[in-house]
Every structure is written in C-alpha cells, then in structure tokens.
Amino acid sequence: MAARFVQITDVAETLNISARQAYGLVTSGELPAIKVGKSWRIEAAELENYIQRAYAQTRARVEEGSFEHDEADA
C-alpha cells in the first residue's frame, strides 16, 4: 500500500526542485499540506492534483500564446 502522506523532501524530489521551493509551495497555499509537530506532510493525492493543475495552467498559457520560453529550462 502506498503511503498517504509525503514529506517536503519527497515533493522536492518528485518535482525536481529544491526543498526550499517545495516549502514555498506549501506555505503559499499552492500545495495543501498539514503540519504534524514540526514537520509538514502533503497528501500524495494533493501532490498529484497540484501536478495536474500545473499541466492545465501550462496548456492554457500555450494555447493563448502567453507562454514565455525560459532558456534555462531548455
């Protein structure tokens, strides 16, 4: 059975971003999470929802022609 919750470090690894960036997603409210003691926990389903929203937002930006290509990501 897969774990229901993941840690900030797991989010960072999944999204290929720093732990600080993952923490920023949580504290900004973009990625719903709960605090257990001193640690944040993110429901795996919420992480998947975040990824699907990001895909949808990117598709919408591409379709409207407002997507700015960032050479650093190429």
C-alpha positions in Angstrom: 0.0 0.0 0.0 1.3 3.4 -1.0 1.9 6.0 1.8 -0.9 8.5 2.1 1.4 11.4 3.0 4.8 12.5 1.7 7.3 14.9 3.2 8.7 18.2 1.8 11.8 16.3 0.6 9.7 13.9 -1.3 7.8 16.7 -3.0 11.1 18.3 -3.9 12.4 15.1 -5.4 9.2 14.4 -7.3 9.1 17.9 -8.8 12.9 18.1 -9.3 13.0 21.4 -7.3 14.8 22.4 -4.1 13.3 21.6 -0.6 13.1 25.4 -0.1 11.0 25.8 -3.3 8.7 22.9 -2.2 8.3 24.6 1.2 7.4 27.8 -0.6 4.6 25.9 -2.5 3.2 24.7 0.9 3.5 28.0 2.8 2.0 30.0 -0.1 -1.0 27.6 -0.1 -0.4 26.4 -3.7 0.2 22.9 -2.4 -2.2 22.0 0.5 -0.5 20.4 3.5 -0.8 19.8 7.2 1.7 20.3 9.9 2.4 17.4 12.2 4.6 18.5 15.1 7.4 20.5 13.4 7.1 18.8 10.0 4.9 19.3 7.0 3.0 16.4 5.4 1.5 16.6 2.0 -1.2 14.1 0.9 0.0 12.2 -2.2 -3.3 12.9 -3.9 -2.8 16.7 -3.3 0.6 16.5 -4.9 -0.9 14.8 -7.9 -3.7 17.4 -8.0 -1.0 20.1 -7.9 0.8 18.5 -10.9 -2.4 18.2 -12.9 -3.2 21.9 -12.2 0.2 22.9 -13.3 -0.2 20.9 -16.6 -3.6 22.6 -17.2 -2.2 26.1 -16.5 0.7 25.4 -18.8 -1.6 24.2 -21.6 -3.8 27.3 -21.2 -0.8 29.6 -21.4 0.5 27.8 -24.5 -3.0 28.0 -26.2 -3.3 31.7 -25.5 0.2 32.3 -26.7 1.4 33.8 -23.4 3.9 31.2 -22.6 7.4 32.7 -22.3 10.1 30.2 -23.1 12.8 30.2 -20.4 16.1 29.1 -21.9 17.3 27.9 -18.5 14.7 25.2 -18.6 15.5 24.1 -22.1 
